[in-house]
Amino acid sequence: MGLNIVQKIIKSHLLEGEMVPGKPIGIRIDHTLTQDATGTMAYLHFEAIGLPKVQTELSVSYVDHNILQTGPENANDHLFLETVAAKYGVYFSKAGNGICHQLNVERFAIPGKTLLGSDSHTPTSGGIGALAIGAGGMDVALAMAGEPFYLNMPKVVLVKLMGKLRPFVSAKDIILELLRRLSVKGGVGKVFEYGGPGVKELTVPERATITNMGAELGATTSIFPSDEQTYLFMKSQTRESQWRPLQADPDASYDEVVEINLDDLEPMIAMPHSPDNVKKVSEIAGTPVNQVAIGSCTNSSYRDLMTVAKMFEYSGHKVHPLIEAAISPGSKQVLHMITREGAYNTLLEAGFRFLENACGPCIGMGFAPPSAGVSVRTFNRNFYGRSGTKDAGVYLASPETAAASAMAGVITDPRDLGLEPIRIVLPEHFVIDDSMIYAPAAVPEEVDVIKPPTINYVGYKEPLTEKVQAEVLLKVGDNITTDHIMPAGAKILPLRSNIPEISKYVYYVVDETFAERALKAKETKGGGIIVGGENYGQGSSREHAALAPMYLGIKAVVVKSFSRIHHANLVNFGILPLLFVNPEDYEKIEQGDDIELDTSNFAAGDDNVLMLRVKGKDIEIPVKHGLDERQVEIIKAGGILRYVKQKFEAQNK
């Protein structure tokens, strides 16, 4: 039996375990990437491990999130990141150079390589044929230290693309259709591998849009073949020497198959407040719009911005007088290219504002909508409050739909504009300017790492005791995101390297008293626990959603099911990730309950059941974890940093 693309890459990188779906494996990581909102902690973790240099083939540190410098915090982090990269063998991409995922596809990603990134949208590089996985900063730090990356062997789903996209229907509509069918939980434990005759029609930037937003399915990652389209793109970036073909074997098998007929697809849009709340644009056309934002790591490529520019040029329209519209180019290269082609002026004259080459509004870093406003965005997430305006309605759409809506002032199907089809051909050669990417220092010993006073590191907790006593501090429902747990935005993101300060905002959008109550419970009751429903911790890879709760004394999280990355982050920071044996027991436990958890028999395995006793109610609730031996030892040690340091010390005796 032949192998699919995912199996081929994993087989060539397998260090531990067997390729059996659902079973734990450890794989070698070739490349890592970090961004500044998560990277500061990743490099602080790496420093704490104590190695003189990263052990990967390539590691790159990007600055693209925290670049709104309203105080010293972000600039301080950037100084730390630049000097720590120089010292430890990491390439550094300076603020203004662009968004990490767009840049990584342009300048670094290689077909067949494994990439681990401290950002949930790392799978973007799957558009070029890399096995690119998002993870918490601690896991990336360990990969830089040469440790395997551990995960459960995913199922592989073939997404078979048939036919060809019609005019004004684009790659964004493909992934929105998949989200409509499968939901934000539909990809848990799976990798989506794209195949079928429709693949050859999609350029690498279009493929990257799809793999980027595959993260919203809850998928481990998504990947495309490496073919002629891949070669042409890498050649246009003067990287053709790094290209290699990568295809599934003709007799490869898959765990599931999903077929999408591109001929039948039409413009799609995700309504508030979830990426899977998808409808056809035609169904909600006419909805008044206040704001349009084009950009993010999903849709900020040359192809995307040129399409928008051509739509305005050919139609002769301007941005509607009641619309505020902005564009965030994905990289300095994209900005160079659209300027050279005249599209920059076209968009300026149409009435667009140009924001920095950065994440910006996608993470609530500026350009927030008005109160109760409607914002149409080409982004990947529309979680409640993420835009910076709690009562805003954020809709996710393609650049074509966003452009049409900006012209009309209402949500508009781009096919209704009556324009001739627009086809953007990628240039044979992109402008190559890597002047804002800095190589590691030739003499690292001469580099002093700058660590300003706003950086306050906390990496682990005390070891697990045989009995956990705590208060139920919060009870939440299904699909709680990491934005609920640890919000982003211009106010909170600058605190990412100061754990005591950022911990004040844990669950702030749900309950502003949470952090204060948690610290009190830590002092008086031994700590706290959180109770939740299905798919707890979906969304961003931000490890702060586990790290800050750890600092506040959270001992355990008890839910019906977890998202992959957040579950791993909880383990990394020594917080027990527990599952109700009987999901209906969720109803038996309430906020304010005092609990006792006997962990004296805590051991590896699906059959290891612990008893959670609710004091004063004579209720015992069985909970399980399904952790393997390594994960159990990490929890017992108080977190992975203690675990790894103990391991390295034992090896060096």
N, C-alpha and C positions, 0 to 999 in steps of 0.2 A: 504494500500500500504506500502510495506516495505521500509527501508532506505538503502541507499548506505553508504559506509564507511565515506565519507566526511560529509554527513548529520548527521550521528550518532555523530561524534566528535563535529561538530558545534552545534548541538542541546544540547549536554551536557555542552557546554561552552557559550551558547548564553546569553548575558546580555541585549542587546537592539536590536530592530528590529524584522523582520520576515524572515524566510528562503525562500524568493522569489527571484529568480535570477534577479540581477541588482539592487535590493533594498539595502540601507545601513543597515549594522548590526554592532554590537559591541560584541566582544567575549573576554572571559577571557583568559589570557595568563599564562600558567603554567611555562614555561621555557624561558629563553632568552640566546642568545649567542652574543658576539661581537668579532671582530678581531681588531688588533691594528690600522689599517689604518682608520677604522671608529669608533672604540671603544673609542678613546680618547675624541672625541666630544660627544659621547653618555654619558660618565660619567661626562663630564663637564656640559652637559644639566641636568643630574640627580642631580648633586650638586646644580645647580641653582634652582631646584624645592624646595630643602630645607628639604627633608626627612632624617631621621637618618639611614634608612636601606631599602634595597630592599624588595618589598612586594611579590615577586614571590616565587614559590616552590624552584626553582633553577635558578641561573644565573651564567654563566661562561664567563670569559674573556680570550681570546686566543691571543697569540702573534705569528703570522705566516707570515705577509705581509712585514712589515718594519724592516727586520732584517739584511739588508746590512748597516752596521754602518760606513759610510765614514765620518761622522761628529757627533756631539753630539745630533742631533735632535731625532733620533730614540731611542737611549739609554735614553734620557730624557723622552720621551713618555712612555717607558717601566717602568721606575721608578714611574711615575705617576700612570700608570695602576696597578702596583703591590700594591702600597700603598692605592689607592682608593678602590681596590677590598677588601683588608683586612679590611678596615674601614666600608664599606657599605654592607658586607655580600655576597660577590661574590667570587666564586672559580676562581683561576688564573692559567692558563697554560703557562708556561715559554717558551721563544724562544728556539727552538730546540726540543720541545716535539712533534711538528707536526702541520699539517694543521687542522684548526678548524673543518671542516665538517667531515673529516676522524676520528678525535678524538671524535667528538660528537657522531657519530654512534657507535664507539667502546665502549665508557665509560659512556655516559650520556643519549642518546635518549631512549625514552620509548614509546611503542605503545599506541595510543589513547590520548597522551598528545599534547597540543598546544605548539609550539615553535616559537618564533619571533627572528629573527637574523638580525643584521646590515650588512648583506651581501646577495647579490642576490642569492647565491647558497645554502642558508639555506635549501631549499627543499631536499637536499641530505638526511636528516634524515627521509624523507618520505619513504626511502627504508626499514626502520625498522617499519613503520606504524605510525609515528608521523605526525600530521598536521603541517608542518614546512614551515614558510612563511618568505620571505625576506622583509626588510623594511629599511627605513632610520634610522639613529642613534637617532633622536628625538623621533620617534615612539617607539623605543626600550627603551629609557629612560622613557617614559611615562608608558610603560608596567611594567617596574621595579618599578615604583611608584604606581602600582596597578590600573592604568587606563585601560579601555577596549582598544582593538585594533579595529579600525574602517576600514571597507572595504565594498565594494558592494558584496552581496551574489553571489558567482560565479556559473556559470553553471558547471555541472559535466559531464565530458566526459569519457565514458568507453573505455579504450584501451584493446581490447580483443586479447590476445596472443594465437595463435593456433600453434600446432605442437611443434617442438624442433629445437634448433639451430644446424646447421651442424658444423663440425670441422673447426676451424679458423674463424668462424663467432661468434661475441660476443655481449654483451649488448650494447656496444657503437654503433654497427651497427643498433640496434633497434631504438635508439633515433635519430640517423642520418637519418634513413628512415622516421621517423615521421616528422623531420624537412624538409626533401625533399618534403613530401606531403603537409605540413601545413604552412610552412614558419615561420619567426620570429614574425609574427603578428598573427599566427594561434591559439595561446593560450590565447589571451587577454580576461580577464574576465572569465577564465575557470580554473578548476582543472582537471588534468588527473589522473583518478583512474584506476589502472591496474588490470585486471582479466583474466579469461579464463584458460584453462588447461596448457598453456605454462608457467604460472607464477610459478608453483610448481618446475619447473626445474631450476629456477634462485635463486642463493644464495643472501644473504643480500648485500654483496659488489657489485654484479652485478646489483641488484635493485637500489642501491645507485648511480651507474653510470648513470642510466636512469633518476632518479628523479633529480639528480644534473643538468644534461644538459637540463632538461625540462624547466629550467629558460630561455633558449634561444628561446623557443616558445612564450615567453611573458606571460606564465601561472602564475596564482597566486601561485600554487604549484602542486606537483604530489605526489601520494601515492600508496603504495602497501598494500595488506592485511598483517596481522600478523598471521602467520601460523607455521607449523612445521619447515620450514627453519628459520624463525625468532627466534623460541625457541632454535634451535641448535646453532645459532650464539650467542645469548645472554648467553647461557650456556657456550659456549667456552670463553666468557668474564667474567665468574663467576657472571653473572647478571640475571640468570634465574628466580630469585624471583621477578624481575620487569616485567617479560613477562606477557602478557595477549593476548588471542586470539581476533582477530578483523576481521570480514568478513562482506561483504554486505549481506543483507537479500536475500533469494532466489527470492523474488518478487520485489526487488529494481528496481527503474526506473532511467534512465539517460537522459540527454538532448541531447546527441549525442553518437554515437558508432563508433569507428574506429577499424577495424580488421586488424591484421598483421599476416600473415602466416609465422612463423619462418622457416619452411622447405624451403621456397622459397627465404629467405633472403641471400644476399651475402655481402662480405666486401664493406663498403661504405666509402666515404671520402668527407669532406667539403672543397671546394676550396676557395681561397681568394675572397673577404674579408668579408664573412658572413657565420655564421654557417648553414644557410639554402641553401647555394650554393653547393648542394650535388650531387655527381655522384657516380656510381659504381667505385671501384678501378680499375677494369679491363678496364674501358673506358679511363683512363689516365695513365695506367701502362707504365713505361719507362721514365716518366718525371724525369730529373736529380734532385738530392737532395744534399743540402750542409750540412744539420743539422737535427738531430733527437732528440727530447726531450720527455722523458717519465715521467709522474708524474701528478701533479695538483690534486685538490680535485675530479676530475672526474675519474682518472685512476692511482691511486698510492697505491692501496691496496695490501695485500699479494697475492691475487689471480692474480692480474695484473702483478706484478713483477716476481712472480714464473713462470708465463706463458712465459714471455720474456726470462727468464733464461733457461727454458727447451728448448725453440726453438733454442737458441744458443748452448746449450749442445748437443742436439740430432743431429743438423746439422753439428756441428764442425766448423761453420763459425766464423769469427771475424767481428768487425765493419769495413766496407769498408774503405780503406785508405783515400778516399776523403771526408769522413763523419766525422763530429764532433758530438758525441752522449753523452747525459747526462741523468741521472736518479735522480729524486727527490722523495725519499720515503715519503709516506703520514704521517707517524708517527714514533716515536721511537719504538713503538711496531712492526711495519712492518719491520723496520731495524733489530731489534732483531731477528725476525722470519726468514727473508731471510738469515741472517748470520748463524743461527742455522742449516738451511737446506742446507747450502753450496752455495746458489744462489748468495750471495754477491761476493764470489770469482769467480764464473762462469762469472758474468757480468764484474767484474774488468778485468779478463783475456781476455774477449771478446773485451775490448777496451772502455768501458763506463767510463765516469767521474761520480762521485757521488757528487751531490749538497746537500745542507742542507735539512732537513725534513721541507719543507716550500713551499710557493706558488712560489717563485722565478720567473723563466722565464714567467710564465703564466700572471704575472702582469707587465712584462717588468723590473723585478728586476734581471738583469744579464742575461747571456747567450743569448745575442741578436744575430740574424743571421748576416752574412756578407751582404754587399751592394748588393741589387738585388738578394739576396739568397733565396733558397727554404728551408723551415723548415717544417718537418712533426712532428706534436705534438699530444699528447694524451689529449690535453686540451679541453676547452669548448668554447673558443672565439678566433677569428682570425680577429678582427676588424683592420682596417687600422692603422698602426703605433703602435699598442699595444705591439708588441714584442720588441720595442725599435729601430727598423730599419724601417724607413718609407717606403722604396721601396722593402721590403722583401715580399715574398709570403708565407703565413702561411697556411698549410693544416691540418685539424683536422681528426684524424683517431684513430682506436683501437690500443691497445698495440700490437696485432698480426700484423697489417699492418705496424705499426711503426718499429717493430723488423725486418720484412722482408725487408723493405726499407733500414734500417741501414745496413743490410747484403749486399744488392745488389747495393747500391749507387744510385738507381732510385726507384721511387714509384713502389711498387711490391705487387701484390695480394698474401697474405700468403699461399693460397692454391697451388700456383705454385712452392713452395719450395720442394714439394714431401715428406714432413715429415709425420710420423704417427700421428694420432690425439693425442692431449695433453689434459689431463683432470686433473685439479688441485682440489684436495679434501681439503677442509678447515680442519685445525687441530681440534681435540676435545678440546684442551686447548691452548689458546694463552698465550704468556708471558705477565704477568700483572706487570707493573712497573709504578705506579702513583707518583713516587718520584718528578716529575717536575710539579705536580698539587698541588697548595697550597690552603688549606682551609681558610675561612675568620678568622680574629683575634677573639680569645676568649673574649678579652676585647677591643672592637673597640675604646673606648674613649682614649686609650693610643696610638693610631696610628695617626701619623702626615702625612697628605697627602703631598707628594713632588710634587711641581709644578714649574719646572724649567723655566727660562726666555724665552725659545723658544716656550712656550705655550701661545698663545694669543687668548683669547676666545671672540667670537662675536656670540650672539644667537638670536637676533631679530632686527627688523627695527621699524621705526616709524609707528603709526597707519595710516590706509588708509584715504586719503582725499576725498572730494566729486568731485574733478576734478584732473585727472592725466595728466600731460604734460610730454612728453618724445620724444626722438629721436629713430628712427628705426636704431639700431646699427648693426644689422646683419640679413640677410635673407638666410635661408638654406633650403635644400630639405627634402626628406623623409628619415626615418630610421636613424635619427641623434642619436648617442649613447652618453652615459655619458662619454665615452672615448674621444669623440669629444669635449664635453663641459668642462670636467675637467680631463685632462690626468693623467694616472698613470705613472709608471716608476721610476727608481732609483733617478732621479733628483727632481721629484715633490712630490712623496709620503711622503718623510720625513717632508714636510711642512703641513701635514694634520691638525696639531693642532695649526697652525699659520695662521689664516684666512687672514690678510692683505697681507702676503707673498704669500700664495698659490693662492690668487685671481689674481695675475699677470699672471697666466697661463691659465685663463679661455679662452676657444676657441683658445688656442695657436696653435693647429695643423691645424686650419682652417684659422685663421687670427692673426698673431703675434701682430697686433696693437690693438686688441679688448679691452684688459684691459685698456690701456692708453686712448683710445677713450671713454670708458665707464665712467671712472673717470671724464673726462672732461665734458661729458654730464650730469653727476650727479651734477657738480658744476654750469654749465651754462644753462642747459635746464630742470632741474628737475629730470633727470634720463633717462633710456633707455628702449626699448623693443626689443624683439627678435621675428622674424617671421619664422615659419617653416612649414613643410609638415606633412605627415602621420607618426604615431608611434614615435613621438618625445620623446627622453629620454630613449630609450630602453637600455638594458644592465645592468650594475652594479647598485647596490642600493645606491651608494655613494651619500650622501646628500650634499656633497661639490659641486655637480653640480647644486644645488639650493642655498646653503649657500653662496658660493663665489660670484655668480651673485648678490645675495641680497646685499652683502657688496659693490659691484660695482655700486649699484643704479638701478638695473634692477627692473622695476615696474610690467611688465607683459610679458607673453610669449603667442603669438597668433599663433595657428597652426591648422592643419586639424584634428589631433588626437594625444593623449598622451599615453605613456606607464603608467602602473598602479603606480609603485613605484615613478617614477619621478614626476608624477602629485601630489601624496601625499606629496612629499618633497617640491614642490613649495608652496603648501598650508601651510605647516608647517612653512615656512619662510616668509609668507606674500606676496608672488609674485602671482599676478593674473594669473591663468591658463585659457586662453580664447580660444574658438573655433570659427572658421569662421562659421556663419550661412549658408552662401553660399560658398562652397569650392572654387569656381571659383574666389572669391574676393581675394584670395591669389595673383593673378596676378596684382591686382590694387595697391599694396603697395610695396615700394622699400626701400632698404637701403639708409639712409640719410634723409628720410621723417621725418618731425616733425608732431607729432600726439597729439590729445587731446581726452581724454576718459572721458565721463561723468559717474561718479559712484554714483551720488546722489540717483538713484533708485536701487542700488545694493542690491539684495535680493535673497533668496533661490528659487530654482526651475528651471526646464528645460526651462520654458517659460520666464525667466528673461533675456531680451535682452538689451545689452548696445550698445551705438553708438560710434564708433571710427571714429573721423574726421581727415582726412589728410589735414593739413594746406596748403594753397596755391594751392590746386588742386580741391577744391570744391567737394571732395569725402567723402561720409559717408559710413562706412562699419559696418553692424550689426554683433555683436559678442555675444556669449553666454558662459555659464560656467557649468551649471547643478549642482552647489554645493548645499549641503543641509544646513540647518540652522546652524549647528555646524561649518561647514567649512566656511560659510559666516562670522560668528562671529570671527573665527580665523584670517581671512584675515583683517577684520576691526580692530582687536586688534594690527595687525602688526606682527603676528606670533603666533604659538601655545604656546611658552614659556610664553609670556605675558598673553595669554588667560588662561592657566592653573594656573598661579600664581594668577590671578584675581579670578579664581574659588575657589582656596584653601583659599584665604583671605576672600572671602565672606562666606565660610563654617565655618571659625573659628571666625567670628565676634560674 
